[in-house]
Amino acid sequence: MTKTELKGFLDAKVRQYEHPKFLESDPLLIPHRFAKKEDIEISAFLTATIAWGNRKSIINNATRLMELMDNAPFDFVSGHQETDLEKLSGFVHRTFNGRDASFFIESLRNIYENHGGLETVFAKNRQDAFLQSAISSFKKTFFELPHPTRTQKHVSDPLKGSAAKRINMFLRWMVRPNATGVDFGLWKSIGTERLSCPLDVHSGNVARKLKLLKRKQNDAKALAELDNNLRKLDPIDPVKYDFALFGLGVFEKF
């Protein structure tokens, strides 16, 4: 397949899968239940954090987490008392438990009260062409409060070799425009050209079959390789191809 043919093929798949019907079985439907910017950000960040494993289970557990926060995530984050966190104690999604959830709530309050909110923290490194160093910097800020050591594993660091799939997915949700009713386009301080593909087993396998990726591991080096090749197809909005790669892998078993 020539570069022109590949671009045409993937652009068609983007149009097919970047559609509101995509939300019916995707964790992204959780933040779409909210209208206020901060509610969307917090629900999206928490949902992305637990977005591994069975998608139905992710949606069910993210729904439960929002219910435990009275379906008002920003109000819960900003106004919670220590006793309010007790109801999170029984929450579990795979290795993410109530102790992790409680710290996430405390850290998010610190970010909104003392750092200007999630967008401000991620937008600090404006000079970088990509957002991977911004993600690493975000992790430092996120864990500046005393925290359980075990909780650190739930926020990836690209500068330590991770593809940081879940945070890159969250950033896609926040930054890419809402033209098709899927992503939100809430964050105007970060351009789509800086986004990286949420690299997972599905998008990685399809990318390899399409010769967009040679590296076998789904790590930071593989992400850099995939980013480079997707930017050759669309330097302004390379991460739109996440829809094509994921859709081909999950729905078409490409």
GIBEL-V309539 format. One record per run of one state. SS is the DSSP state (a for helix, b for strand, c for the rest). FROM is the first residue (numbers start at 0). TO is the last residue. If there is no record, write none. Layout:
<<SS	FROM	TO> <SS	FROM	TO>>
//
This chain:
<<c	0	1> <a	2	16> <c	17	18> <a	19	24> <c	25	25> <a	26	28> <c	29	29> <a	30	32> <c	33	35> <a	36	48> <c	49	53> <a	54	67> <c	68	71> <a	72	78> <c	79	80> <a	81	87> <c	88	90> <b	91	92> <c	93	94> <b	95	96> <a	97	113> <c	114	116> <a	117	121> <c	122	130> <a	131	141> <c	142	147> <a	148	153> <c	154	156> <a	157	159> <c	160	163> <a	164	174> <c	175	190> <a	191	193> <c	194	199> <a	200	208> <c	209	218> <a	219	232> <c	233	236> <a	237	249> <c	250	253>>
//
